[in-house]
Amino acid sequence: MTYLDYAATTPIDERVYIEMLPLLKEEFGNPSSLHYFGQRAEKILEESRRKMASLLGAEPSEIIFTSCGSESDNLALRGGAIARKLEDDCSKILISPIEHPAVSRTALQLANQHGFVVETLPVDKTGRIRLEELESRLGEDVALVSVMAANNEIGTLNPIEEIGKLCQAHQIPFHSDAVQFGAHFSLDLTKLPVDMLSLGAHKFYGPKGVGVLYVRKGTPLVAVQTGGSQEFGLRAATENVPLIAGMARAFQLVQEEGSPRIQHCLPLRDQIIQSVLENIPASRLTGAEPNNRLPNHASFVFEGLDGNLLIQVLNEEGFACSSGSACKTGDSQPSSVLTHLGWSPEWALGSLRVTLGKQTNQDEISHFLEVLEVCVQRIRESV
């Protein structure tokens, strides 16, 4: 099998695995315990926190460890919105219409159960926020704004710095889901005007089940998971020290090796885009043009094609791809991301996402492109 679904998850880097091994067996203490074993675990935990903070340009007290990017999004949205409502009676939440479900469904629940008003911000045909529209909506009633840095389905990069500056000028907290973005690019939070930012380790060759929420000092936030006083009282649960240490190591490797990884993926990604658009009839690129999308990300729609069937056929041929978000795969309905961007069901149902990694090689891509063309033709002829 050739794996081409790195936006869904990545294999653990061998160096990360080695870092975690002794912590899974020998350093088993609870970091909240006061004895020797607990102190050893706490030392590892805080060393990992300092490492993540240093790599992000943050302070250790601004790093909250969670179980994943989705939990980080939940804490930011729910905890941030409720805090703003309690402090300043703000009840409006602004999000893009193509957010990850961890953001969009959390916002919907806040509207349905807690009286918030959720507004979706207009985007252009590639999924980028229209800054002038955002600025016109930044009133005193806005509790927070949440816009993802890079879209997981279509790969589009958003102008996060410009969005943050607009929110900053209106003193409105800004959260960004950077789960996909942080897997490729450096994040300097001394310069980037973001108040809360979510990351998930398994997108950058770290373990599953661990993530980070960065919370800038002074940002209003209430706990939504109560119990003990772990994570500065904002996220009650015994910290998973081995996974946290593995994440910190994996994120360190992103900073050290990010540029070579990007340069490895870019020509392969561009080859996929060019080949599909030139050789497969009734195919279109979704999301932004290559210079404004994730470096490992190619996504398409094929008119009159069942995307889920295409994924199954490609799997039988030895290629693991996706029809969109891993959280939505198998859904018989067209992607809401694609329909929001104006694609009709006849096009949106035929989606394909191909995402590359540091292990992907030229022979795999050449073979994949040959097989893809045959598979699309075969499925169309069978209808």
Secondary structure by P-SEA (a helix, b strand, c coil): cccccccccccccaaaaaaacccccccccccccccaaaaaaaaaaaaaaaaaaaaaccccccccccccaaaaaaaaaaaaaaaaaaaccccbbbbccccccccaaaaaaaaaccbbbbbbbbbcccccccaaaaaaaccccccbbbbbccccccccccaaaaaaaaaaaacbbbbbcccccccccccccccccccbbbbbccccccccccbbbbbccccbbbbccccccccccccccccaaaaaaaaaaaaaaaaacaaaaaaacaaaaaaaaaaaaaccccccccccccccccccccccccccccaaaaaaaaaaabbbbccccccccccccccaaaaaaccccccccbbbbbbbcccccaaaaaaaaaaaaaaaaaaaaac
